[in-house]
Amino acid sequence: MLFIYYILVFVTSFIYMGFEIAAVRVLTPYFGSTMFTWGAIISTFLTGSTIGYWIGGKNADKESSKLIIILYLVGGAATVGAVPVISTLLTNFIFLPERIGVLLGCVMLFLIPNVCLSALVPAISKEGLSLSFSGSQIGKFHTISALGSIAGTMVITFFVLPVMDLKHIFVIFTCGLIAALFLYTGKEYPQKVAFLMPCIALCFLPFAQYGSSLVQTQGSVLVGEKSSQYHNIYVVDHDKLAGINGKFRVMMFDPNGIQGAINLDNPKQVILPYNQNLIEVAEKTVPQLSNVFVIGHGVGTSTQYFEDHGTNVITAEIDPDVLSVSRKYFGYKGNSVRVGDGRKLLFEQDDNSISYLILDAYNNETIPFHLTTNEFFRIASQKLNENGVLAANVIGKMNRDEFLKAIHSTIQKNFAYVRVYASLHDENVLQNLTIVASNSLLEKVGYSNYFEVQVGSGEVITDSSTRFRRLN
């Protein structure tokens, strides 16, 4: 009989920790995977656990505790399964200050499911201990709960998230809770199990649709969607892009940022201004373009361009699914992409071997932290040859942007010559800027649609710096 309680505690703990890991992937398309996202998740889950343990322990002493456990299981399945359905409501929080928006969004989605899941643990443990109360049994329940948490963390992180989209993952969670419901009810009320059959429908709740896709707007069609271990990847067709009518296809990780785009009528055309500028820097600034290293593949615009022009290029892309989506939907056919971390792959290159290094690894406004530090740019400087050039696509404001000043100063610490180019004259709007750096003299160059700007000094970012919010 105790074995059933062990199973229930294990399953509940497994789902609880798997749910917490999956929460990151739910929030990332809206708020990025910054320290604020992680802080909001941990705070919400700890708050939910605190409330749930208190409620579960208090109600475990009531005569109706068995029925209350059934309610916890049904409520947990319903609220966990509803997360993918109502996650589109997070768009209402995007425009709030980041720390407030991500915290409120996290509480809205995850607090109640956490209370239900956490309340189960003391309720089930108390009922099981009533059959055999001893220090040994208390230790067993805690051990089994810990093992369930470990298993949930490892299985979801290392085996499930890399190969399965979020809706199917949440189906696993709801099915697990419904299975636990039938197991418990079958033990306590075998003659009433049939009345719970409608609860099986909750297993399909994550597939329900509430509103339109977060990336769809008027005149757009969602043609592909894939959940990877790093991103939720969306492929959307538009009949207008940047005010120009046509047939365009874009890759997105969230509702606000475009990772790359092609003109379906002319796929080889470079259409995004920042891509055009990165290529123009190569043509006008790099004296001998031989070996190119790109960090960030996207739809393959830069990689394809250099391949088509016979230039030796290596592109680092951390997400294998971004590469597969670029092949399936954007026509990339080359073999220059290496799947792996950009900093690690750059470090593996020979010193003085690269003539042009492109840093283009943004996810909306955020960039991986370890690609912005003094230590990273020291590696970049070592790998570039004598006349080599670095071009970094940076999103920032020309006016009072501490992060832009910081990354500019960090690059300046490692390169003798640095110039910054902007595309918009409004100093208070976020935009794509290009920072060009080299240890050889950079002549003043005029670029199409980009003009040189001056950036003030800021603090140098190091591997131990974490205060900037636009760093993942």
C-alpha positions in Angstrom: 0.0 0.0 0.0 2.8 2.4 0.8 4.2 1.8 -2.6 1.3 3.8 -4.2 2.2 6.8 -2.0 5.8 6.6 -3.0 4.7 6.6 -6.7 2.5 9.6 -6.1 5.2 11.6 -4.3 7.7 10.7 -7.1 5.4 11.7 -9.9 4.4 15.0 -8.2 8.0 16.0 -7.6 9.0 15.0 -11.1 6.3 17.2 -12.7 7.1 20.1 -10.3 10.7 20.4 -11.3 10.0 19.6 -15.0 7.4 22.3 -14.9 9.9 24.8 -13.6 12.4 24.0 -16.3 9.8 24.3 -19.0 8.7 27.6 -17.5 11.9 29.2 -18.8 11.0 28.2 -22.4 7.5 29.7 -21.9 8.7 33.1 -20.8 11.8 33.4 -23.0 10.0 34.4 -26.3 8.5 37.3 -24.4 11.1 38.5 -22.0 14.4 36.8 -23.0 16.3 34.4 -20.8 17.9 37.1 -18.7 18.6 36.9 -15.0 15.3 38.7 -14.4 13.4 35.8 -16.1 15.2 33.3 -13.9 14.7 35.4 -10.8 11.0 35.7 -11.5 10.6 31.9 -12.0 12.5 31.0 -8.9 10.7 33.6 -6.8 7.3 32.5 -8.1 8.0 28.8 -7.6 9.3 29.3 -4.1 6.2 31.4 -3.2 3.9 28.8 -4.7 5.7 26.1 -2.7 5.4 28.1 0.5 1.7 28.6 0.1 1.1 25.0 -1.2 3.0 23.3 1.6 1.0 25.4 4.2 -2.3 24.7 2.6 -1.6 21.0 1.9 -0.4 20.4 5.5 -3.3 22.2 7.0 -5.9 20.4 4.9 -4.2 17.0 5.4 -5.6 17.0 9.0 -9.2 17.3 7.8 -11.6 14.4 7.5 -12.2 15.3 3.8 -8.4 15.2 3.1 -8.8 12.3 0.6 -11.3 14.4 -1.5 -9.0 17.4 -1.2 -6.1 15.4 -2.6 -8.3 14.6 -5.6 -9.1 18.3 -6.0 -5.3 19.1 -5.9 -4.7 16.6 -8.7 -7.5 17.8 -10.9 -6.6 21.4 -10.2 -3.0 20.8 -10.9 -3.7 19.0 -14.2 -6.1 21.8 -15.3 -3.8 24.7 -14.4 -0.6 23.1 -15.7 -2.3 22.2 -19.0 -3.7 25.7 -19.4 -0.3 27.3 -19.4 0.4 26.9 -23.2 -3.1 28.0 -23.9 -3.0 31.3 -22.0 0.7 32.1 -22.5 -0.3 34.5 -25.3 -1.6 36.8 -22.6 2.0 37.6 -21.8 2.0 40.1 -24.7 0.1 42.4 -22.3 3.1 42.5 -20.0 5.8 43.1 -22.6 5.4 46.9 -22.5 5.8 47.1 -18.7 9.2 47.8 -17.1 11.1 44.5 -17.7 11.4 43.5 -14.0 7.7 44.1 -13.3 6.5 42.6 -16.6 8.3 39.3 -16.3 7.4 38.9 -12.6 3.7 39.6 -13.1 3.6 37.4 -16.2 5.3 34.6 -14.2 2.9 34.9 -11.3 -0.1 34.8 -13.6 1.0 31.6 -15.3 2.8 29.6 -12.7 1.7 30.5 -9.1 -1.6 28.6 -8.9 -0.2 25.4 -10.6 2.6 25.6 -8.1 0.3 25.8 -5.2 -1.7 22.8 -6.4 1.5 20.7 -7.0 3.1 21.7 -3.7 0.0 21.0 -1.6 0.1 17.4 -2.8 3.4 16.6 -1.2 2.5 17.1 2.5 -1.0 15.7 1.9 0.2 12.5 0.3 3.1 12.1 2.8 0.8 12.5 5.8 -1.6 9.9 4.5 1.2 7.5 3.8 2.9 8.1 7.2 -0.4 7.4 8.9 0.0 3.7 7.7 3.6 3.5 9.1 5.0 6.4 11.1 8.7 6.3 11.8 11.8 8.4 11.2 12.8 5.9 8.5 9.5 6.4 6.7 9.8 10.2 6.9 13.3 9.8 5.4 12.0 7.6 2.6 9.3 10.2 1.6 11.8 13.0 1.5 14.3 10.8 -0.5 11.7 9.8 -3.0 10.6 13.4 -3.4 14.2 14.5 -4.0 14.7 11.7 -6.5 11.6 12.7 -8.4 12.8 16.3 -8.5 16.2 15.2 -9.8 14.7 13.0 -12.4 12.2 15.7 -13.5 15.1 18.2 -13.9 17.4 15.9 -15.8 14.9 14.2 -18.0 13.1 17.4 -19.1 16.4 19.4 -19.5 18.6 16.8 -21.3 16.2 14.5 -23.1 12.8 16.1 -23.6 13.2 19.8 -24.3 15.8 19.2 -27.1 13.4 17.0 -29.1 9.9 18.0 -28.2 7.8 21.2 -28.5 6.3 22.8 -25.4 2.7 21.7 -26.0 3.7 18.0 -26.0 5.8 18.5 -22.9 2.8 20.0 -21.1 0.7 17.0 -22.3 3.3 14.8 -20.5 2.7 16.8 -17.3 -1.1 16.7 -17.5 -1.1 13.0 -18.4 1.2 12.3 -15.4 -1.2 14.1 -13.0 -4.3 12.4 -14.5 -2.5 9.0 -14.2 -1.8 9.9 -10.5 -5.4 10.9 -10.1 -6.7 7.5 -11.3 -4.1 5.6 -9.3 -5.1 7.4 -6.1 -8.8 7.3 -6.7 -8.7 3.7 -7.7 -7.1 2.9 -4.3 -9.5 5.0 -2.2 -12.8 4.9 -4.2 -12.6 2.1 -6.8 -16.3 2.2 -7.5 -16.2 5.9 -8.4 -13.3 5.9 -10.9 -15.7 6.0 -13.8 -16.9 9.4 -12.7 -13.4 10.8 -13.4 -13.3 9.7 -17.0 -14.0 13.3 -18.3 -10.8 14.4 -16.6 -8.9 12.6 -19.4 -9.9 15.5 -21.6 -7.5 17.6 -19.6 -4.6 15.7 -21.2 -5.4 17.5 -24.5 -5.8 21.0 -22.9 -2.3 22.2 -24.0 -3.4 21.8 -27.6 -6.2 24.3 -27.2 -5.8 27.7 -28.9 -6.5 31.0 -27.2 -6.2 33.9 -29.6 -3.8 34.0 -32.5 -0.1 33.1 -32.5 2.0 35.8 -30.8 4.0 36.3 -33.9 1.1 36.7 -36.3 -0.2 40.1 -37.4 -2.5 41.3 -40.1 -1.2 40.3 -43.5 1.0 37.5 -42.1 0.8 33.7 -42.1 2.5 31.3 -39.7 4.1 28.7 -41.9 6.3 26.9 -39.5 7.0 26.6 -35.8 9.6 24.6 -33.9 10.5 24.4 -30.2 14.2 23.8 -29.7 16.4 23.5 -26.6 17.2 27.2 -27.0 14.3 29.0 -28.7 10.7 28.8 -29.9 11.4 29.3 -33.6 8.6 30.8 -35.8 8.6 31.1 -39.6 6.2 33.8 -40.8 5.2 35.0 -44.3 4.5 38.7 -44.6 3.0 40.7 -47.5 4.9 43.8 -46.2 8.3 44.3 -44.5 9.7 47.6 -43.4 7.0 49.4 -45.4 7.7 47.6 -48.6 5.1 45.4 -50.3 6.1 42.0 -51.5 6.4 38.4 -50.4 8.7 38.1 -47.4 9.5 35.3 -45.0 11.0 36.0 -41.6 12.4 33.9 -38.7 11.4 35.0 -35.3 12.1 33.9 -31.7 9.6 36.3 -30.1 6.9 38.8 -31.2 9.3 41.8 -31.3 12.5 40.7 -33.0 13.3 39.4 -36.5 16.2 37.0 -36.7 16.4 37.1 -40.5 14.3 37.5 -43.6 14.3 36.7 -47.3 12.4 38.0 -50.3 10.5 34.9 -51.6 10.6 36.4 -55.1 14.4 36.9 -54.9 15.8 34.7 -52.1 19.5 35.8 -52.7 18.6 39.5 -52.2 20.0 40.9 -48.9 17.0 42.8 -47.6 17.6 43.7 -43.9 19.6 47.0 -43.5 21.9 45.6 -40.8 22.8 42.6 -42.9 23.5 44.9 -45.8 25.8 47.0 -43.6 27.7 44.0 -42.3 28.4 42.9 -45.9 29.3 46.5 -46.9 31.8 46.6 -44.1 33.5 43.6 -45.6 33.6 45.1 -49.1 34.8 48.5 -48.1 36.9 48.0 -44.9 38.5 44.5 -45.1 41.6 44.8 -47.4 42.0 41.1 -48.1 38.8 39.1 -47.5 40.0 35.5 -47.2 38.7 33.8 -44.0 35.4 34.9 -42.5 34.0 33.8 -39.1 30.4 34.5 -38.3 28.7 34.1 -34.9 25.0 33.7 -35.4 23.5 32.0 -38.4 19.9 33.1 -38.4 18.4 32.4 -41.9 21.9 32.2 -43.4 22.1 35.6 -45.1 25.7 36.4 -44.3 26.9 32.8 -44.6 25.2 32.3 -48.0 26.5 35.6 -49.3 30.2 34.7 -48.6 29.7 31.2 -49.9 28.2 32.5 -53.1 31.2 34.9 -53.5 33.8 32.1 -53.0 35.0 33.3 -49.7 36.0 30.7 -47.0 33.5 31.1 -44.2 32.8 29.4 -40.9 29.6 30.2 -39.1 29.0 29.3 -35.5 25.3 28.6 -34.6 24.5 27.2 -31.2 21.0 25.9 -32.0 20.9 23.0 -34.5 17.2 23.6 -35.1 18.0 27.2 -36.3 20.2 25.6 -39.0 17.6 23.0 -39.9 14.8 25.7 -40.2 17.1 27.8 -42.4 17.5 24.9 -44.7 13.8 23.9 -44.8 12.2 27.3 -45.1 14.9 29.8 -46.2 16.8 27.8 -48.8 20.2 27.6 -47.2 22.1 24.8 -48.9 25.7 25.4 -47.8 28.0 23.4 -45.5 29.8 26.2 -43.7 27.8 26.1 -40.4 29.3 24.5 -37.3 26.9 23.8 -34.5 28.3 24.9 -31.2 28.9 27.9 -28.9 30.4 30.8 -30.8 33.0 31.7 -28.3 34.3 28.1 -28.0 34.4 27.6 -31.8 36.2 30.9 -32.2 38.8 30.0 -29.5 39.5 26.8 -31.5 40.6 28.8 -34.6 44.2 29.4 -35.3 45.6 32.8 -34.1 45.9 35.4 -36.8 43.8 33.3 -39.2 40.6 35.4 -39.6 40.3 38.4 -41.9 36.7 39.3 -41.0 34.7 38.4 -37.8 31.0 39.1 -37.6 29.2 39.1 -34.3 25.5 38.8 -34.9 24.0 36.7 -32.1 21.1 38.9 -30.9 17.7 37.5 -29.7 15.6 40.7 -30.0 17.3 43.1 -27.5 19.4 40.6 -25.7 22.8 39.0 -26.5 24.6 36.1 -24.9 26.6 37.6 -22.0 29.8 35.7 -22.7 30.0 37.2 -26.2 30.3 40.8 -24.9 33.1 40.6 -22.4 36.7 41.8 -22.3 37.8 38.1 -22.3 35.8 37.4 -25.4 37.1 40.4 -27.4 40.6 39.5 -26.3 40.1 36.1 -28.0 38.6 37.9 -31.1 41.7 40.2 -31.3 44.0 37.2 -31.2 42.2 35.3 -33.9 42.1 38.2 -36.4 45.1 38.7 -38.7 47.1 41.9 -38.9 44.5 43.7 -41.0 41.5 41.8 -39.7 38.3 43.6 -38.9 35.5 42.9 -36.3 32.0 44.0 -37.0 29.5 43.6 -34.2 25.7 44.1 -34.7 24.6 45.8 -31.5 21.1 46.9 -30.5 21.0 50.1 -28.5 20.2 53.8 -28.3 22.6 56.6 -29.2 21.5 58.6 -26.2 22.2 57.6 -22.6 22.6 53.9 -23.3 24.9 52.5 -20.7 25.1 49.1 -22.3 26.2 50.5 -25.6 28.8 52.6 -23.9 30.0 49.5 -22.0 30.4 47.2 -25.0 32.0 50.1 -27.0 34.6 50.6 -24.2 35.1 46.8 -23.9 35.9 46.6 -27.6 38.2 49.6 -27.3 40.2 47.9 -24.6 41.2 45.2 -27.1 41.4 47.0 -30.5 43.4 50.1 -31.4 40.7 51.5 -33.7 36.9 51.5 -33.2 34.1 53.2 -35.1 30.4 53.1 -34.5 27.7 53.4 -37.2 23.9 54.0 -36.7 21.0 53.7 -39.1 18.5 56.1 -37.5 18.9 59.7 -36.4 16.5 59.4 -33.5 18.8 59.2 -30.5 16.2 57.8 -28.2 15.0 54.8 -30.2 16.5 51.3 -30.1 18.1 50.4 -33.3 20.7 48.3 -35.0 24.2 49.8 -34.7 27.4 48.4 -36.1 30.6 48.6 -34.1 33.7 48.2 -36.4 37.0 47.5 -34.8 40.6 46.6 -36.0 44.2 46.8 -34.9 45.0 48.4 -38.2 43.9 52.0 -39.1 40.2 52.3 -40.0 39.8 55.0 -42.6 36.6 57.0 -42.5 34.2 55.3 -44.8 30.7 56.2 -46.0 28.1 53.4 -45.9 24.7 53.2 -47.5 22.0 54.0 -44.9 24.5 54.0 -42.0 26.4 57.0 -40.6 29.1 57.4 -38.0 28.2 58.4 -34.5 30.2 59.1 -31.3 29.7 56.9 -28.2 30.9 57.9 -24.7 32.9 55.8 -22.3 31.4 53.2 -20.1 32.5 50.4 -17.8 34.4 47.4 -19.2 32.3 44.2 -19.2 34.1 41.2 -17.9 33.2 37.5 -17.4 32.2 38.4 -13.8 30.0 41.4 -14.8 26.3 40.8 -14.7 24.5 44.0 -14.1 23.3 44.8 -17.7 19.8 43.7 -18.3 20.3 43.2 -22.1 22.6 40.2 -21.5 21.4 36.6 -21.5 
